[in-house]
Amino acid sequence: MTLLDDYDALLFDLDGTIYRGEEVVPGADRAVEAARAQQVKVRFVTNNASRGPDEVAEHLTRIGIRSTPEEVSTSSQAAAAVLAEKLQPGATVLVVGSDALVHEVELKNLATTRLHDDSVQAVVQGLSKDVGWRDLAEATVAIRGGALWVACNVDPTLPTERGPLPGNGSLVAALRTATGSEPVVAGKPATPLMDEAQRSADAERPLVVGDRMDTDIAGAVNAGLDSLLVFSGVSTPQELLDATEDLRPTYVGLDVAAVTREGVRIDTNRAWADAVREALGRLGLEHEVA
């Protein structure tokens, strides 16, 4: 028996889980194909709002992970859905982020702008490597003026082949400091993105697979879903040992290839520290914790 026998869908995180920048995490391609072969649905669920589903699917396919846009759920889609729920059709949204985010907002019959004026009713913020001071300044004026503020995600860092680099959460922190306000969060660990991915897969028993306890695993906990924490990205064995209840995964693995095996489950009937040490020992990582 493997984890693929127990779940009807896998909700994969991307950055740090399936790939790091342009580098595929070893074994990720085989894990995805094994799921398909067993009729387990696959969804790529990413907090990164810099690219649209078609771009994400193209990138995945180019680096060796076969995928389609329909299998991709992004925080930009979730943020656009949140805006559509809270605003009237045709309302103007100031976008701090990529053109892909602009596109998702406009798909919801909302107008977009990059400059603040009296018509702006909301600000949506997602990762873009081109965001600068002027973009943040426009958003600051809008938020201070009472505009709804929706953040695609609050990940402080973005895993890359060069190591962690500033993520959208770092830019959100700048606006938080400048405005004294808090955004509505659409991506993990908030539930809108996870809920949309589960609906998209029509899944009754999905497994969330990710590398960050503060987003992927916390998002699974908030959505009431089982999760697999992999150590190919951000979170470490020591962080797992120190995790509070809202950050605790169901399983742990070295990488996504763990879905093709039985799965190292953390025994919640034991004291957390003892259960984690036992699980890490099965992975050969017991030396990674104090």
LUMDREN-238117 format. One record per residue (C-alpha): residue number from 1; residue in three letters; x, y, z. Coordinates in steps of 0.2 Angstrom, whole numbers. Example, Ala and Ser with C-alpha at 12.3 -4.5 7.8 and 13.67 -1.06 7.14 Angstrom:
2
<n: 1 res: Ala east: 62 north: -22 up: 39>
<n: 2 res: Ser east: 68 north: -5 up: 36>
***
This chain:
290
<n: 1 res: Met east: 0 north: 0 up: 0>
<n: 2 res: Thr east: 6 north: 18 up: -4>
<n: 3 res: Leu east: -1 north: 35 up: -1>
<n: 4 res: Leu east: -8 north: 34 up: -19>
<n: 5 res: Asp east: -20 north: 20 up: -13>
<n: 6 res: Asp east: -27 north: 31 up: 1>
<n: 7 res: Tyr east: -31 north: 47 up: -8>
<n: 8 res: Asp east: -41 north: 52 up: -24>
<n: 9 res: Ala east: -31 north: 68 up: -28>
<n: 10 res: Leu east: -14 north: 76 up: -24>
<n: 11 res: Leu east: -13 north: 95 up: -21>
<n: 12 res: Phe east: 5 north: 98 up: -25>
<n: 13 res: Asp east: 14 north: 114 up: -20>
<n: 14 res: Leu east: 26 north: 120 up: -33>
<n: 15 res: Asp east: 41 north: 131 up: -27>
<n: 16 res: Gly east: 52 north: 120 up: -16>
<n: 17 res: Thr east: 41 north: 104 up: -19>
<n: 18 res: Ile east: 40 north: 101 up: -37>
<n: 19 res: Tyr east: 54 north: 112 up: -42>
<n: 20 res: Arg east: 67 north: 125 up: -36>
<n: 21 res: Gly east: 68 north: 139 up: -49>
<n: 22 res: Glu east: 72 north: 129 up: -66>
<n: 23 res: Glu east: 78 north: 113 up: -57>
<n: 24 res: Val east: 65 north: 99 up: -54>
<n: 25 res: Val east: 66 north: 91 up: -37>
<n: 26 res: Pro east: 73 north: 74 up: -40>
<n: 27 res: Gly east: 59 north: 61 up: -43>
<n: 28 res: Ala east: 45 north: 74 up: -44>
<n: 29 res: Asp east: 41 north: 69 up: -62>
<n: 30 res: Arg east: 40 north: 50 up: -58>
<n: 31 res: Ala east: 29 north: 54 up: -43>
<n: 32 res: Val east: 17 north: 64 up: -54>
<n: 33 res: Glu east: 16 north: 51 up: -67>
<n: 34 res: Ala east: 13 north: 37 up: -54>
<n: 35 res: Ala east: -2 north: 47 up: -48>
<n: 36 res: Arg east: -9 north: 49 up: -65>
<n: 37 res: Ala east: -6 north: 30 up: -69>
<n: 38 res: Gln east: -16 north: 26 up: -53>
<n: 39 res: Gln east: -30 north: 38 up: -58>
<n: 40 res: Val east: -26 north: 49 up: -44>
<n: 41 res: Lys east: -30 north: 67 up: -49>
<n: 42 res: Val east: -16 north: 80 up: -49>
<n: 43 res: Arg east: -17 north: 98 up: -45>
<n: 44 res: Phe east: -3 north: 110 up: -44>
<n: 45 res: Val east: -8 north: 123 up: -31>
<n: 46 res: Thr east: 4 north: 138 up: -30>
<n: 47 res: Asn east: 4 north: 154 up: -19>
<n: 48 res: Asn east: 15 north: 162 up: -33>
<n: 49 res: Ala east: 4 north: 174 up: -42>
<n: 50 res: Ser east: 17 north: 180 up: -55>
<n: 51 res: Arg east: 11 north: 168 up: -68>
<n: 52 res: Gly east: -5 north: 162 up: -75>
<n: 53 res: Pro east: -11 north: 144 up: -76>
<n: 54 res: Asp east: -6 north: 143 up: -94>
<n: 55 res: Glu east: 12 north: 149 up: -90>
<n: 56 res: Val east: 13 north: 138 up: -75>
<n: 57 res: Ala east: 8 north: 123 up: -85>
<n: 58 res: Glu east: 20 north: 127 up: -99>
<n: 59 res: His east: 34 north: 130 up: -87>
<n: 60 res: Leu east: 31 north: 113 up: -79>
<n: 61 res: Thr east: 30 north: 104 up: -95>
<n: 62 res: Arg east: 46 north: 112 up: -101>
<n: 63 res: Ile east: 56 north: 106 up: -86>
<n: 64 res: Gly east: 49 north: 88 up: -88>
<n: 65 res: Ile east: 33 north: 88 up: -77>
<n: 66 res: Arg east: 18 north: 85 up: -89>
<n: 67 res: Ser east: 3 north: 96 up: -85>
<n: 68 res: Thr east: -11 north: 106 up: -92>
<n: 69 res: Pro east: -18 north: 124 up: -87>
<n: 70 res: Glu east: -34 north: 115 up: -80>
<n: 71 res: Glu east: -23 north: 106 up: -67>
<n: 72 res: Val east: -16 north: 123 up: -60>
<n: 73 res: Ser east: -23 north: 133 up: -46>
<n: 74 res: Thr east: -15 north: 149 up: -42>
<n: 75 res: Ser east: -17 north: 162 up: -28>
<n: 76 res: Ser east: -20 north: 175 up: -41>
<n: 77 res: Gln east: -36 north: 165 up: -46>
<n: 78 res: Ala east: -41 north: 164 up: -28>
<n: 79 res: Ala east: -38 north: 183 up: -25>
<n: 80 res: Ala east: -48 north: 187 up: -40>
<n: 81 res: Ala east: -62 north: 176 up: -34>
<n: 82 res: Val east: -62 north: 185 up: -17>
<n: 83 res: Leu east: -63 north: 202 up: -25>
<n: 84 res: Ala east: -78 north: 196 up: -35>
<n: 85 res: Glu east: -87 north: 191 up: -20>
<n: 86 res: Lys east: -84 north: 207 up: -11>
<n: 87 res: Leu east: -86 north: 220 up: -25>
<n: 88 res: Gln east: -99 north: 224 up: -38>
<n: 89 res: Pro east: -96 north: 220 up: -56>
<n: 90 res: Gly east: -86 north: 234 up: -65>
<n: 91 res: Ala east: -77 north: 240 up: -49>
<n: 92 res: Thr east: -60 north: 246 up: -51>
<n: 93 res: Val east: -45 north: 237 up: -43>
<n: 94 res: Leu east: -28 north: 243 up: -41>
<n: 95 res: Val east: -16 north: 229 up: -46>
<n: 96 res: Val east: 2 north: 228 up: -38>
<n: 97 res: Gly east: 9 north: 213 up: -47>
<n: 98 res: Ser east: 10 north: 204 up: -64>
<n: 99 res: Asp east: 0 north: 205 up: -79>
<n: 100 res: Ala east: -6 north: 188 up: -75>
<n: 101 res: Leu east: -14 north: 194 up: -60>
<n: 102 res: Val east: -22 north: 208 up: -70>
<n: 103 res: His east: -29 north: 195 up: -82>
<n: 104 res: Glu east: -37 north: 185 up: -68>
<n: 105 res: Val east: -45 north: 200 up: -60>
<n: 106 res: Glu east: -52 north: 206 up: -77>
<n: 107 res: Leu east: -59 north: 188 up: -80>
<n: 108 res: Lys east: -70 north: 192 up: -65>
<n: 109 res: Asn east: -78 north: 207 up: -74>
<n: 110 res: Leu east: -68 north: 220 up: -64>
<n: 111 res: Ala east: -58 north: 235 up: -70>
<n: 112 res: Thr east: -40 north: 236 up: -66>
<n: 113 res: Thr east: -28 north: 251 up: -65>
<n: 114 res: Arg east: -10 north: 253 up: -59>
<n: 115 res: Leu east: -13 north: 271 up: -53>
<n: 116 res: His east: -24 north: 277 up: -38>
<n: 117 res: Asp east: -38 north: 288 up: -41>
<n: 118 res: Asp east: -56 north: 291 up: -33>
<n: 119 res: Ser east: -63 north: 276 up: -43>
<n: 120 res: Val east: -52 north: 263 up: -34>
<n: 121 res: Gln east: -61 north: 252 up: -23>
<n: 122 res: Ala east: -49 north: 238 up: -19>
<n: 123 res: Val east: -30 north: 234 up: -20>
<n: 124 res: Val east: -24 north: 217 up: -25>
<n: 125 res: Gln east: -6 north: 212 up: -22>
<n: 126 res: Gly east: 4 north: 197 up: -29>
<n: 127 res: Leu east: 22 north: 193 up: -32>
<n: 128 res: Ser east: 30 north: 202 up: -47>
<n: 129 res: Lys east: 49 north: 204 up: -48>
<n: 130 res: Asp east: 46 north: 221 up: -56>
<n: 131 res: Val east: 36 north: 229 up: -42>
<n: 132 res: Gly east: 45 north: 245 up: -36>
<n: 133 res: Trp east: 42 north: 259 up: -24>
<n: 134 res: Arg east: 30 north: 269 up: -35>
<n: 135 res: Asp east: 19 north: 253 up: -36>
<n: 136 res: Leu east: 19 north: 252 up: -17>
<n: 137 res: Ala east: 16 north: 271 up: -15>
<n: 138 res: Glu east: 0 north: 270 up: -26>
<n: 139 res: Ala east: -6 north: 255 up: -16>
<n: 140 res: Thr east: -2 north: 264 up: 1>
<n: 141 res: Val east: -13 north: 279 up: -4>
<n: 142 res: Ala east: -27 north: 268 up: -9>
<n: 143 res: Ile east: -27 north: 257 up: 6>
<n: 144 res: Arg east: -26 north: 273 up: 18>
<n: 145 res: Gly east: -41 north: 280 up: 8>
<n: 146 res: Gly east: -51 north: 265 up: 13>
<n: 147 res: Ala east: -49 north: 253 up: -1>
<n: 148 res: Leu east: -51 north: 234 up: 2>
<n: 149 res: Trp east: -34 north: 226 up: 2>
<n: 150 res: Val east: -32 north: 208 up: -4>
<n: 151 res: Ala east: -15 north: 199 up: -4>
<n: 152 res: Cys east: -13 north: 184 up: -15>
<n: 153 res: Asn east: -1 north: 176 up: -2>
<n: 154 res: Val east: 10 north: 181 up: 13>
<n: 155 res: Asp east: 25 north: 170 up: 9>
<n: 156 res: Pro east: 40 north: 179 up: 16>
<n: 157 res: Thr east: 52 north: 170 up: 4>
<n: 158 res: Leu east: 52 north: 162 up: -13>
<n: 159 res: Pro east: 63 north: 146 up: -14>
<n: 160 res: Thr east: 75 north: 146 up: -29>
<n: 161 res: Glu east: 90 north: 137 up: -36>
<n: 162 res: Arg east: 100 north: 152 up: -27>
<n: 163 res: Gly east: 92 north: 149 up: -11>
<n: 164 res: Pro east: 77 north: 159 up: -3>
<n: 165 res: Leu east: 73 north: 176 up: -11>
<n: 166 res: Pro east: 60 north: 189 up: -6>
<n: 167 res: Gly east: 42 north: 183 up: -8>
<n: 168 res: Asn east: 26 north: 192 up: -9>
<n: 169 res: Gly east: 25 north: 192 up: 10>
<n: 170 res: Ser east: 40 north: 203 up: 11>
<n: 171 res: Leu east: 32 north: 216 up: 0>
<n: 172 res: Val east: 15 north: 214 up: 9>
<n: 173 res: Ala east: 25 north: 218 up: 25>
<n: 174 res: Ala east: 31 north: 235 up: 17>
<n: 175 res: Leu east: 13 north: 240 up: 14>
<n: 176 res: Arg east: 8 north: 234 up: 31>
<n: 177 res: Thr east: 21 north: 245 up: 39>
<n: 178 res: Ala east: 16 north: 260 up: 28>
<n: 179 res: Thr east: -3 north: 258 up: 31>
<n: 180 res: Gly east: -6 north: 250 up: 48>
<n: 181 res: Ser east: -18 north: 239 up: 39>
<n: 182 res: Glu east: -20 north: 220 up: 37>
<n: 183 res: Pro east: -25 north: 212 up: 20>
<n: 184 res: Val east: -37 north: 198 up: 16>
<n: 185 res: Val east: -27 north: 184 up: 11>
<n: 186 res: Ala east: -32 north: 172 up: -3>
<n: 187 res: Gly east: -18 north: 160 up: -4>
<n: 188 res: Lys east: -11 north: 147 up: 8>
<n: 189 res: Pro east: -13 north: 146 up: 23>
<n: 190 res: Ala east: -30 north: 154 up: 21>
<n: 191 res: Thr east: -43 north: 143 up: 13>
<n: 192 res: Pro east: -49 north: 151 up: -3>
<n: 193 res: Leu east: -35 north: 143 up: -14>
<n: 194 res: Met east: -36 north: 126 up: -6>
<n: 195 res: Asp east: -55 north: 125 up: -7>
<n: 196 res: Glu east: -54 north: 130 up: -26>
<n: 197 res: Ala east: -41 north: 117 up: -29>
<n: 198 res: Gln east: -51 north: 103 up: -21>
<n: 199 res: Arg east: -67 north: 109 up: -30>
<n: 200 res: Ser east: -57 north: 109 up: -47>
<n: 201 res: Ala east: -51 north: 91 up: -44>
<n: 202 res: Asp east: -69 north: 86 up: -38>
<n: 203 res: Ala east: -59 north: 77 up: -24>
<n: 204 res: Glu east: -67 north: 69 up: -9>
<n: 205 res: Arg east: -51 north: 64 up: 0>
<n: 206 res: Pro east: -36 north: 75 up: -7>
<n: 207 res: Leu east: -19 north: 75 up: 1>
<n: 208 res: Val east: -9 north: 91 up: 2>
<n: 209 res: Val east: 9 north: 90 up: -2>
<n: 210 res: Gly east: 21 north: 104 up: 2>
<n: 211 res: Asp east: 37 north: 110 up: 9>
<n: 212 res: Arg east: 31 north: 125 up: 20>
<n: 213 res: Met east: 23 north: 122 up: 37>
<n: 214 res: Asp east: 17 north: 140 up: 38>
<n: 215 res: Thr east: 8 north: 140 up: 21>
<n: 216 res: Asp east: 5 north: 122 up: 14>
<n: 217 res: Ile east: 3 north: 112 up: 30>
<n: 218 res: Ala east: -6 north: 126 up: 39>
<n: 219 res: Gly east: -17 north: 128 up: 24>
<n: 220 res: Ala east: -21 north: 109 up: 25>
<n: 221 res: Val east: -25 north: 110 up: 43>
<n: 222 res: Asn east: -37 north: 125 up: 40>
<n: 223 res: Ala east: -46 north: 116 up: 26>
<n: 224 res: Gly east: -47 north: 100 up: 37>
<n: 225 res: Leu east: -36 north: 90 up: 25>
<n: 226 res: Asp east: -22 north: 77 up: 27>
<n: 227 res: Ser east: -5 north: 83 up: 22>
<n: 228 res: Leu east: 13 north: 77 up: 18>
<n: 229 res: Leu east: 27 north: 89 up: 23>
<n: 230 res: Val east: 43 north: 86 up: 11>
<n: 231 res: Phe east: 60 north: 92 up: 16>
<n: 232 res: Ser east: 65 north: 98 up: -2>
<n: 233 res: Gly east: 61 north: 116 up: 1>
<n: 234 res: Val east: 59 north: 128 up: 16>
<n: 235 res: Ser east: 54 north: 120 up: 32>
<n: 236 res: Thr east: 67 north: 109 up: 42>
<n: 237 res: Pro east: 66 north: 94 up: 53>
<n: 238 res: Gln east: 69 north: 106 up: 68>
<n: 239 res: Glu east: 55 north: 117 up: 63>
<n: 240 res: Leu east: 44 north: 101 up: 63>
<n: 241 res: Leu east: 49 north: 96 up: 80>
<n: 242 res: Asp east: 45 north: 113 up: 87>
<n: 243 res: Ala east: 28 north: 115 up: 77>
<n: 244 res: Thr east: 12 north: 120 up: 86>
<n: 245 res: Glu east: -4 north: 111 up: 82>
<n: 246 res: Asp east: -9 north: 122 up: 68>
<n: 247 res: Leu east: 7 north: 118 up: 58>
<n: 248 res: Arg east: 7 north: 99 up: 60>
<n: 249 res: Pro east: 7 north: 88 up: 45>
<n: 250 res: Thr east: 0 north: 70 up: 44>
<n: 251 res: Tyr east: 15 north: 63 up: 35>
<n: 252 res: Val east: 33 north: 68 up: 32>
<n: 253 res: Gly east: 45 north: 63 up: 18>
<n: 254 res: Leu east: 61 north: 68 up: 10>
<n: 255 res: Asp east: 53 north: 73 up: -6>
<n: 256 res: Val east: 37 north: 70 up: -17>
<n: 257 res: Ala east: 43 north: 53 up: -21>
<n: 258 res: Ala east: 36 north: 49 up: -4>
<n: 259 res: Val east: 18 north: 48 up: -12>
<n: 260 res: Thr east: 24 north: 32 up: -21>
<n: 261 res: Arg east: 28 north: 23 up: -4>
<n: 262 res: Glu east: 18 north: 19 up: 12>
<n: 263 res: Gly east: 21 north: 35 up: 20>
<n: 264 res: Val east: 29 north: 40 up: 36>
<n: 265 res: Arg east: 14 north: 45 up: 47>
<n: 266 res: Ile east: 17 north: 55 up: 63>
<n: 267 res: Asp east: 8 north: 46 up: 77>
<n: 268 res: Thr east: -3 north: 59 up: 85>
<n: 269 res: Asn east: -7 north: 47 up: 99>
<n: 270 res: Arg east: 11 north: 50 up: 106>
<n: 271 res: Ala east: 19 north: 65 up: 113>
<n: 272 res: Trp east: 23 north: 76 up: 98>
<n: 273 res: Ala east: 42 north: 77 up: 101>
<n: 274 res: Asp east: 43 north: 58 up: 102>
<n: 275 res: Ala east: 32 north: 55 up: 87>
<n: 276 res: Val east: 42 north: 67 up: 76>
<n: 277 res: Arg east: 59 north: 60 up: 82>
<n: 278 res: Glu east: 53 north: 42 up: 77>
<n: 279 res: Ala east: 46 north: 48 up: 60>
<n: 280 res: Leu east: 63 north: 57 up: 57>
<n: 281 res: Gly east: 72 north: 42 up: 62>
<n: 282 res: Arg east: 63 north: 32 up: 48>
<n: 283 res: Leu east: 68 north: 45 up: 36>
<n: 284 res: Gly east: 86 north: 45 up: 42>
<n: 285 res: Leu east: 85 north: 63 up: 48>
<n: 286 res: Glu east: 86 north: 60 up: 67>
<n: 287 res: His east: 103 north: 69 up: 67>
<n: 288 res: Glu east: 94 north: 85 up: 61>
<n: 289 res: Val east: 86 north: 90 up: 77>
<n: 290 res: Ala east: 93 north: 95 up: 94>
***
